[in-house]
């Protein structure tokens, strides 16, 4: 029994010493590749009356990983681009700007693609909740200030066409 305890203690001690980080690595930055925009669809913002407001190239976040990552770690986004988050059903959603360096406007759309609420001028890196306030199935992130500039209103809608 003493022999087993001694072997266990040696194994734990060995693991501790081999897993310690070299202090000379503390200030070393890890280089990562920049995240490139990938056009997955064309999205048309449409006034309630039917006039087209704007055409955007969008990436689609339709799985857990893509929805959790969103536009994190990106440092810029062209004005005619955005990211469309797609969920299976309409429900209340909370977003935040953790690791997001671009100020954004968020447009929350119901299951019929009609705008139900907004969060405008979200502050980069702010981890405060940005709630939808109403059930939404689709959320479009665009550069901050564009909701106001393009006069997007509750009741406006979108249409999307995936690209091959």
PyMOL commands that place a pseudoatom at each C-alpha (Angstrom):
pseudoatom trace, name=CA, resn=UNK, resi=1, chain=A, elem=C, hetatm=0, pos=[0.000, 0.000, 0.000]
pseudoatom trace, name=CA, resn=UNK, resi=2, chain=A, elem=C, hetatm=0, pos=[2.856, 2.391, 0.841]
pseudoatom trace, name=CA, resn=UNK, resi=3, chain=A, elem=C, hetatm=0, pos=[4.499, 1.559, -2.481]
pseudoatom trace, name=CA, resn=UNK, resi=4, chain=A, elem=C, hetatm=0, pos=[1.271, 2.456, -4.380]
pseudoatom trace, name=CA, resn=UNK, resi=5, chain=A, elem=C, hetatm=0, pos=[0.969, 5.781, -2.514]
pseudoatom trace, name=CA, resn=UNK, resi=6, chain=A, elem=C, hetatm=0, pos=[4.631, 6.586, -3.220]
pseudoatom trace, name=CA, resn=UNK, resi=7, chain=A, elem=C, hetatm=0, pos=[4.200, 5.824, -6.942]
pseudoatom trace, name=CA, resn=UNK, resi=8, chain=A, elem=C, hetatm=0, pos=[1.033, 7.948, -7.067]
pseudoatom trace, name=CA, resn=UNK, resi=9, chain=A, elem=C, hetatm=0, pos=[2.794, 10.859, -5.362]
pseudoatom trace, name=CA, resn=UNK, resi=10, chain=A, elem=C, hetatm=0, pos=[5.729, 10.624, -7.790]
pseudoatom trace, name=CA, resn=UNK, resi=11, chain=A, elem=C, hetatm=0, pos=[3.364, 10.534, -10.794]
pseudoatom trace, name=CA, resn=UNK, resi=12, chain=A, elem=C, hetatm=0, pos=[1.502, 13.612, -9.579]
pseudoatom trace, name=CA, resn=UNK, resi=13, chain=A, elem=C, hetatm=0, pos=[4.743, 15.471, -8.864]
pseudoatom trace, name=CA, resn=UNK, resi=14, chain=A, elem=C, hetatm=0, pos=[6.141, 14.532, -12.275]
pseudoatom trace, name=CA, resn=UNK, resi=15, chain=A, elem=C, hetatm=0, pos=[2.985, 15.720, -14.005]
pseudoatom trace, name=CA, resn=UNK, resi=16, chain=A, elem=C, hetatm=0, pos=[3.105, 19.022, -12.100]
pseudoatom trace, name=CA, resn=UNK, resi=17, chain=A, elem=C, hetatm=0, pos=[6.689, 19.763, -13.093]
pseudoatom trace, name=CA, resn=UNK, resi=18, chain=A, elem=C, hetatm=0, pos=[6.271, 18.760, -16.733]
pseudoatom trace, name=CA, resn=UNK, resi=19, chain=A, elem=C, hetatm=0, pos=[3.106, 20.832, -17.140]
pseudoatom trace, name=CA, resn=UNK, resi=20, chain=A, elem=C, hetatm=0, pos=[4.458, 24.072, -15.704]
pseudoatom trace, name=CA, resn=UNK, resi=21, chain=A, elem=C, hetatm=0, pos=[4.716, 26.858, -18.261]
pseudoatom trace, name=CA, resn=UNK, resi=22, chain=A, elem=C, hetatm=0, pos=[8.083, 28.398, -18.980]
pseudoatom trace, name=CA, resn=UNK, resi=23, chain=A, elem=C, hetatm=0, pos=[7.884, 31.974, -17.679]
pseudoatom trace, name=CA, resn=UNK, resi=24, chain=A, elem=C, hetatm=0, pos=[9.865, 33.226, -20.686]
pseudoatom trace, name=CA, resn=UNK, resi=25, chain=A, elem=C, hetatm=0, pos=[6.772, 32.482, -22.854]
pseudoatom trace, name=CA, resn=UNK, resi=26, chain=A, elem=C, hetatm=0, pos=[4.478, 34.815, -20.846]
pseudoatom trace, name=CA, resn=UNK, resi=27, chain=A, elem=C, hetatm=0, pos=[4.872, 37.887, -23.051]
pseudoatom trace, name=CA, resn=UNK, resi=28, chain=A, elem=C, hetatm=0, pos=[4.958, 36.043, -26.334]
pseudoatom trace, name=CA, resn=UNK, resi=29, chain=A, elem=C, hetatm=0, pos=[2.022, 36.934, -28.603]
pseudoatom trace, name=CA, resn=UNK, resi=30, chain=A, elem=C, hetatm=0, pos=[0.304, 34.238, -30.586]
pseudoatom trace, name=CA, resn=UNK, resi=31, chain=A, elem=C, hetatm=0, pos=[-0.028, 35.173, -34.242]
pseudoatom trace, name=CA, resn=UNK, resi=32, chain=A, elem=C, hetatm=0, pos=[-3.336, 34.300, -35.869]
pseudoatom trace, name=CA, resn=UNK, resi=33, chain=A, elem=C, hetatm=0, pos=[-4.433, 34.552, -39.468]
pseudoatom trace, name=CA, resn=UNK, resi=34, chain=A, elem=C, hetatm=0, pos=[-6.926, 37.340, -40.167]
pseudoatom trace, name=CA, resn=UNK, resi=35, chain=A, elem=C, hetatm=0, pos=[-10.496, 36.170, -40.658]
pseudoatom trace, name=CA, resn=UNK, resi=36, chain=A, elem=C, hetatm=0, pos=[-11.525, 36.707, -44.255]
pseudoatom trace, name=CA, resn=UNK, resi=37, chain=A, elem=C, hetatm=0, pos=[-15.051, 37.599, -45.362]
pseudoatom trace, name=CA, resn=UNK, resi=38, chain=A, elem=C, hetatm=0, pos=[-16.802, 34.791, -47.231]
pseudoatom trace, name=CA, resn=UNK, resi=39, chain=A, elem=C, hetatm=0, pos=[-19.820, 35.838, -49.296]
pseudoatom trace, name=CA, resn=UNK, resi=40, chain=A, elem=C, hetatm=0, pos=[-22.524, 33.216, -48.788]
pseudoatom trace, name=CA, resn=UNK, resi=41, chain=A, elem=C, hetatm=0, pos=[-25.603, 35.166, -49.876]
pseudoatom trace, name=CA, resn=UNK, resi=42, chain=A, elem=C, hetatm=0, pos=[-26.975, 38.434, -51.169]
pseudoatom trace, name=CA, resn=UNK, resi=43, chain=A, elem=C, hetatm=0, pos=[-29.449, 40.101, -48.847]
pseudoatom trace, name=CA, resn=UNK, resi=44, chain=A, elem=C, hetatm=0, pos=[-31.877, 42.831, -49.865]
pseudoatom trace, name=CA, resn=UNK, resi=45, chain=A, elem=C, hetatm=0, pos=[-33.213, 45.231, -47.256]
pseudoatom trace, name=CA, resn=UNK, resi=46, chain=A, elem=C, hetatm=0, pos=[-36.751, 46.172, -48.293]
pseudoatom trace, name=CA, resn=UNK, resi=47, chain=A, elem=C, hetatm=0, pos=[-39.099, 48.905, -47.050]
pseudoatom trace, name=CA, resn=UNK, resi=48, chain=A, elem=C, hetatm=0, pos=[-42.525, 47.763, -45.852]
pseudoatom trace, name=CA, resn=UNK, resi=49, chain=A, elem=C, hetatm=0, pos=[-43.968, 49.363, -49.017]
pseudoatom trace, name=CA, resn=UNK, resi=50, chain=A, elem=C, hetatm=0, pos=[-41.704, 47.225, -51.225]
pseudoatom trace, name=CA, resn=UNK, resi=51, chain=A, elem=C, hetatm=0, pos=[-38.850, 49.570, -52.249]
pseudoatom trace, name=CA, resn=UNK, resi=52, chain=A, elem=C, hetatm=0, pos=[-35.317, 48.177, -51.961]
pseudoatom trace, name=CA, resn=UNK, resi=53, chain=A, elem=C, hetatm=0, pos=[-33.246, 50.030, -49.360]
pseudoatom trace, name=CA, resn=UNK, resi=54, chain=A, elem=C, hetatm=0, pos=[-29.890, 48.331, -49.855]
pseudoatom trace, name=CA, resn=UNK, resi=55, chain=A, elem=C, hetatm=0, pos=[-28.237, 45.204, -51.224]
pseudoatom trace, name=CA, resn=UNK, resi=56, chain=A, elem=C, hetatm=0, pos=[-25.667, 43.512, -48.972]
pseudoatom trace, name=CA, resn=UNK, resi=57, chain=A, elem=C, hetatm=0, pos=[-23.226, 40.649, -49.289]
pseudoatom trace, name=CA, resn=UNK, resi=58, chain=A, elem=C, hetatm=0, pos=[-23.567, 38.499, -46.187]
pseudoatom trace, name=CA, resn=UNK, resi=59, chain=A, elem=C, hetatm=0, pos=[-22.043, 35.607, -44.364]
pseudoatom trace, name=CA, resn=UNK, resi=60, chain=A, elem=C, hetatm=0, pos=[-24.565, 33.257, -42.794]
pseudoatom trace, name=CA, resn=UNK, resi=61, chain=A, elem=C, hetatm=0, pos=[-24.201, 32.019, -39.218]
pseudoatom trace, name=CA, resn=UNK, resi=62, chain=A, elem=C, hetatm=0, pos=[-26.527, 29.034, -39.043]
pseudoatom trace, name=CA, resn=UNK, resi=63, chain=A, elem=C, hetatm=0, pos=[-24.843, 26.628, -36.642]
pseudoatom trace, name=CA, resn=UNK, resi=64, chain=A, elem=C, hetatm=0, pos=[-23.871, 26.928, -32.970]
pseudoatom trace, name=CA, resn=UNK, resi=65, chain=A, elem=C, hetatm=0, pos=[-20.183, 27.645, -33.585]
pseudoatom trace, name=CA, resn=UNK, resi=66, chain=A, elem=C, hetatm=0, pos=[-20.832, 30.326, -36.217]
pseudoatom trace, name=CA, resn=UNK, resi=67, chain=A, elem=C, hetatm=0, pos=[-23.547, 31.977, -34.109]
pseudoatom trace, name=CA, resn=UNK, resi=68, chain=A, elem=C, hetatm=0, pos=[-21.319, 31.988, -31.014]
pseudoatom trace, name=CA, resn=UNK, resi=69, chain=A, elem=C, hetatm=0, pos=[-18.333, 33.427, -32.917]
pseudoatom trace, name=CA, resn=UNK, resi=70, chain=A, elem=C, hetatm=0, pos=[-20.187, 35.861, -35.183]
pseudoatom trace, name=CA, resn=UNK, resi=71, chain=A, elem=C, hetatm=0, pos=[-17.998, 38.808, -36.155]
pseudoatom trace, name=CA, resn=UNK, resi=72, chain=A, elem=C, hetatm=0, pos=[-15.539, 38.345, -33.278]
pseudoatom trace, name=CA, resn=UNK, resi=73, chain=A, elem=C, hetatm=0, pos=[-11.867, 39.105, -33.906]
pseudoatom trace, name=CA, resn=UNK, resi=74, chain=A, elem=C, hetatm=0, pos=[-12.506, 41.103, -37.080]
pseudoatom trace, name=CA, resn=UNK, resi=75, chain=A, elem=C, hetatm=0, pos=[-11.179, 44.610, -37.314]
pseudoatom trace, name=CA, resn=UNK, resi=76, chain=A, elem=C, hetatm=0, pos=[-13.192, 45.939, -40.245]
pseudoatom trace, name=CA, resn=UNK, resi=77, chain=A, elem=C, hetatm=0, pos=[-16.185, 45.261, -42.435]
pseudoatom trace, name=CA, resn=UNK, resi=78, chain=A, elem=C, hetatm=0, pos=[-17.127, 46.929, -45.715]
pseudoatom trace, name=CA, resn=UNK, resi=79, chain=A, elem=C, hetatm=0, pos=[-20.310, 49.022, -45.666]
pseudoatom trace, name=CA, resn=UNK, resi=80, chain=A, elem=C, hetatm=0, pos=[-22.078, 46.698, -48.103]
pseudoatom trace, name=CA, resn=UNK, resi=81, chain=A, elem=C, hetatm=0, pos=[-21.475, 43.585, -45.985]
pseudoatom trace, name=CA, resn=UNK, resi=82, chain=A, elem=C, hetatm=0, pos=[-22.970, 41.981, -42.926]
pseudoatom trace, name=CA, resn=UNK, resi=83, chain=A, elem=C, hetatm=0, pos=[-23.644, 38.752, -41.087]
pseudoatom trace, name=CA, resn=UNK, resi=84, chain=A, elem=C, hetatm=0, pos=[-27.053, 37.077, -40.926]
pseudoatom trace, name=CA, resn=UNK, resi=85, chain=A, elem=C, hetatm=0, pos=[-27.690, 34.854, -37.913]
pseudoatom trace, name=CA, resn=UNK, resi=86, chain=A, elem=C, hetatm=0, pos=[-30.274, 32.167, -38.622]
pseudoatom trace, name=CA, resn=UNK, resi=87, chain=A, elem=C, hetatm=0, pos=[-32.106, 30.225, -35.895]
pseudoatom trace, name=CA, resn=UNK, resi=88, chain=A, elem=C, hetatm=0, pos=[-34.553, 27.342, -36.232]
pseudoatom trace, name=CA, resn=UNK, resi=89, chain=A, elem=C, hetatm=0, pos=[-37.377, 29.239, -34.499]
pseudoatom trace, name=CA, resn=UNK, resi=90, chain=A, elem=C, hetatm=0, pos=[-38.228, 32.736, -33.337]
pseudoatom trace, name=CA, resn=UNK, resi=91, chain=A, elem=C, hetatm=0, pos=[-37.334, 33.384, -29.694]
pseudoatom trace, name=CA, resn=UNK, resi=92, chain=A, elem=C, hetatm=0, pos=[-35.855, 36.089, -27.481]
pseudoatom trace, name=CA, resn=UNK, resi=93, chain=A, elem=C, hetatm=0, pos=[-32.120, 36.558, -28.093]
pseudoatom trace, name=CA, resn=UNK, resi=94, chain=A, elem=C, hetatm=0, pos=[-29.301, 38.326, -26.252]
pseudoatom trace, name=CA, resn=UNK, resi=95, chain=A, elem=C, hetatm=0, pos=[-26.132, 39.330, -28.047]
pseudoatom trace, name=CA, resn=UNK, resi=96, chain=A, elem=C, hetatm=0, pos=[-22.976, 40.972, -26.711]
pseudoatom trace, name=CA, resn=UNK, resi=97, chain=A, elem=C, hetatm=0, pos=[-19.806, 42.445, -28.187]
pseudoatom trace, name=CA, resn=UNK, resi=98, chain=A, elem=C, hetatm=0, pos=[-17.165, 40.273, -26.503]
pseudoatom trace, name=CA, resn=UNK, resi=99, chain=A, elem=C, hetatm=0, pos=[-14.060, 40.134, -28.737]
pseudoatom trace, name=CA, resn=UNK, resi=100, chain=A, elem=C, hetatm=0, pos=[-15.882, 42.177, -31.393]
pseudoatom trace, name=CA, resn=UNK, resi=101, chain=A, elem=C, hetatm=0, pos=[-13.836, 45.160, -32.554]
pseudoatom trace, name=CA, resn=UNK, resi=102, chain=A, elem=C, hetatm=0, pos=[-16.320, 46.660, -35.038]
pseudoatom trace, name=CA, resn=UNK, resi=103, chain=A, elem=C, hetatm=0, pos=[-19.152, 48.913, -33.786]
pseudoatom trace, name=CA, resn=UNK, resi=104, chain=A, elem=C, hetatm=0, pos=[-22.388, 47.339, -35.009]
pseudoatom trace, name=CA, resn=UNK, resi=105, chain=A, elem=C, hetatm=0, pos=[-26.116, 47.807, -35.513]
pseudoatom trace, name=CA, resn=UNK, resi=106, chain=A, elem=C, hetatm=0, pos=[-28.207, 44.689, -34.906]
pseudoatom trace, name=CA, resn=UNK, resi=107, chain=A, elem=C, hetatm=0, pos=[-31.548, 44.261, -36.636]
pseudoatom trace, name=CA, resn=UNK, resi=108, chain=A, elem=C, hetatm=0, pos=[-33.830, 41.582, -35.184]
pseudoatom trace, name=CA, resn=UNK, resi=109, chain=A, elem=C, hetatm=0, pos=[-36.304, 39.981, -37.606]
pseudoatom trace, name=CA, resn=UNK, resi=110, chain=A, elem=C, hetatm=0, pos=[-39.289, 37.752, -36.895]
pseudoatom trace, name=CA, resn=UNK, resi=111, chain=A, elem=C, hetatm=0, pos=[-39.899, 34.438, -38.638]
pseudoatom trace, name=CA, resn=UNK, resi=112, chain=A, elem=C, hetatm=0, pos=[-41.623, 36.312, -41.496]
pseudoatom trace, name=CA, resn=UNK, resi=113, chain=A, elem=C, hetatm=0, pos=[-38.426, 38.355, -42.166]
pseudoatom trace, name=CA, resn=UNK, resi=114, chain=A, elem=C, hetatm=0, pos=[-39.994, 41.551, -40.785]
pseudoatom trace, name=CA, resn=UNK, resi=115, chain=A, elem=C, hetatm=0, pos=[-37.906, 43.819, -38.528]
pseudoatom trace, name=CA, resn=UNK, resi=116, chain=A, elem=C, hetatm=0, pos=[-39.179, 43.650, -34.937]
pseudoatom trace, name=CA, resn=UNK, resi=117, chain=A, elem=C, hetatm=0, pos=[-36.456, 45.559, -33.036]
pseudoatom trace, name=CA, resn=UNK, resi=118, chain=A, elem=C, hetatm=0, pos=[-32.968, 47.093, -33.190]
pseudoatom trace, name=CA, resn=UNK, resi=119, chain=A, elem=C, hetatm=0, pos=[-29.835, 47.549, -31.122]
pseudoatom trace, name=CA, resn=UNK, resi=120, chain=A, elem=C, hetatm=0, pos=[-27.943, 50.457, -32.645]
pseudoatom trace, name=CA, resn=UNK, resi=121, chain=A, elem=C, hetatm=0, pos=[-24.325, 51.543, -32.199]
pseudoatom trace, name=CA, resn=UNK, resi=122, chain=A, elem=C, hetatm=0, pos=[-23.222, 48.570, -30.103]
pseudoatom trace, name=CA, resn=UNK, resi=123, chain=A, elem=C, hetatm=0, pos=[-19.901, 49.393, -28.459]
pseudoatom trace, name=CA, resn=UNK, resi=124, chain=A, elem=C, hetatm=0, pos=[-16.918, 47.191, -29.378]
pseudoatom trace, name=CA, resn=UNK, resi=125, chain=A, elem=C, hetatm=0, pos=[-15.745, 44.803, -26.640]
pseudoatom trace, name=CA, resn=UNK, resi=126, chain=A, elem=C, hetatm=0, pos=[-18.733, 45.668, -24.380]
pseudoatom trace, name=CA, resn=UNK, resi=127, chain=A, elem=C, hetatm=0, pos=[-20.153, 42.550, -22.755]
pseudoatom trace, name=CA, resn=UNK, resi=128, chain=A, elem=C, hetatm=0, pos=[-23.503, 44.138, -21.839]
pseudoatom trace, name=CA, resn=UNK, resi=129, chain=A, elem=C, hetatm=0, pos=[-26.579, 42.303, -23.058]
pseudoatom trace, name=CA, resn=UNK, resi=130, chain=A, elem=C, hetatm=0, pos=[-28.118, 43.494, -26.316]
pseudoatom trace, name=CA, resn=UNK, resi=131, chain=A, elem=C, hetatm=0, pos=[-31.591, 41.926, -26.113]
pseudoatom trace, name=CA, resn=UNK, resi=132, chain=A, elem=C, hetatm=0, pos=[-33.981, 41.482, -29.012]
pseudoatom trace, name=CA, resn=UNK, resi=133, chain=A, elem=C, hetatm=0, pos=[-36.905, 42.504, -26.807]
pseudoatom trace, name=CA, resn=UNK, resi=134, chain=A, elem=C, hetatm=0, pos=[-39.239, 40.535, -29.075]
pseudoatom trace, name=CA, resn=UNK, resi=135, chain=A, elem=C, hetatm=0, pos=[-38.999, 37.045, -30.550]
pseudoatom trace, name=CA, resn=UNK, resi=136, chain=A, elem=C, hetatm=0, pos=[-36.632, 36.959, -33.534]
pseudoatom trace, name=CA, resn=UNK, resi=137, chain=A, elem=C, hetatm=0, pos=[-35.528, 34.164, -35.854]
pseudoatom trace, name=CA, resn=UNK, resi=138, chain=A, elem=C, hetatm=0, pos=[-33.017, 36.201, -37.871]
pseudoatom trace, name=CA, resn=UNK, resi=139, chain=A, elem=C, hetatm=0, pos=[-30.505, 38.804, -36.710]
pseudoatom trace, name=CA, resn=UNK, resi=140, chain=A, elem=C, hetatm=0, pos=[-28.547, 40.952, -39.137]
pseudoatom trace, name=CA, resn=UNK, resi=141, chain=A, elem=C, hetatm=0, pos=[-25.330, 42.635, -37.991]
pseudoatom trace, name=CA, resn=UNK, resi=142, chain=A, elem=C, hetatm=0, pos=[-24.187, 45.619, -40.034]
pseudoatom trace, name=CA, resn=UNK, resi=143, chain=A, elem=C, hetatm=0, pos=[-21.818, 48.507, -39.395]
pseudoatom trace, name=CA, resn=UNK, resi=144, chain=A, elem=C, hetatm=0, pos=[-22.951, 50.947, -36.707]
pseudoatom trace, name=CA, resn=UNK, resi=145, chain=A, elem=C, hetatm=0, pos=[-24.978, 53.911, -37.908]
pseudoatom trace, name=CA, resn=UNK, resi=146, chain=A, elem=C, hetatm=0, pos=[-26.417, 52.249, -41.006]
pseudoatom trace, name=CA, resn=UNK, resi=147, chain=A, elem=C, hetatm=0, pos=[-29.873, 51.601, -39.500]
pseudoatom trace, name=CA, resn=UNK, resi=148, chain=A, elem=C, hetatm=0, pos=[-30.255, 55.357, -39.106]
pseudoatom trace, name=CA, resn=UNK, resi=149, chain=A, elem=C, hetatm=0, pos=[-28.496, 56.274, -42.374]
pseudoatom trace, name=CA, resn=UNK, resi=150, chain=A, elem=C, hetatm=0, pos=[-30.616, 53.862, -44.423]
pseudoatom trace, name=CA, resn=UNK, resi=151, chain=A, elem=C, hetatm=0, pos=[-33.778, 54.723, -42.436]
pseudoatom trace, name=CA, resn=UNK, resi=152, chain=A, elem=C, hetatm=0, pos=[-34.541, 51.093, -41.564]
pseudoatom trace, name=CA, resn=UNK, resi=153, chain=A, elem=C, hetatm=0, pos=[-37.742, 50.863, -39.539]
pseudoatom trace, name=CA, resn=UNK, resi=154, chain=A, elem=C, hetatm=0, pos=[-39.831, 48.311, -37.664]
pseudoatom trace, name=CA, resn=UNK, resi=155, chain=A, elem=C, hetatm=0, pos=[-41.907, 46.519, -40.309]
pseudoatom trace, name=CA, resn=UNK, resi=156, chain=A, elem=C, hetatm=0, pos=[-39.225, 46.686, -43.004]
pseudoatom trace, name=CA, resn=UNK, resi=157, chain=A, elem=C, hetatm=0, pos=[-38.099, 43.264, -44.138]
pseudoatom trace, name=CA, resn=UNK, resi=158, chain=A, elem=C, hetatm=0, pos=[-35.343, 41.397, -45.930]
pseudoatom trace, name=CA, resn=UNK, resi=159, chain=A, elem=C, hetatm=0, pos=[-35.020, 38.889, -48.754]
pseudoatom trace, name=CA, resn=UNK, resi=160, chain=A, elem=C, hetatm=0, pos=[-32.000, 36.651, -49.140]
pseudoatom trace, name=CA, resn=UNK, resi=161, chain=A, elem=C, hetatm=0, pos=[-30.558, 34.667, -52.042]
pseudoatom trace, name=CA, resn=UNK, resi=162, chain=A, elem=C, hetatm=0, pos=[-27.793, 32.184, -51.387]
pseudoatom trace, name=CA, resn=UNK, resi=163, chain=A, elem=C, hetatm=0, pos=[-24.908, 32.239, -53.841]
pseudoatom trace, name=CA, resn=UNK, resi=164, chain=A, elem=C, hetatm=0, pos=[-23.555, 29.024, -55.394]
for i in range(1, 164): cmd.bond("trace and resi %d" % i, "trace and resi %d" % (i + 1))
show_as sticks, trace
zoom trace
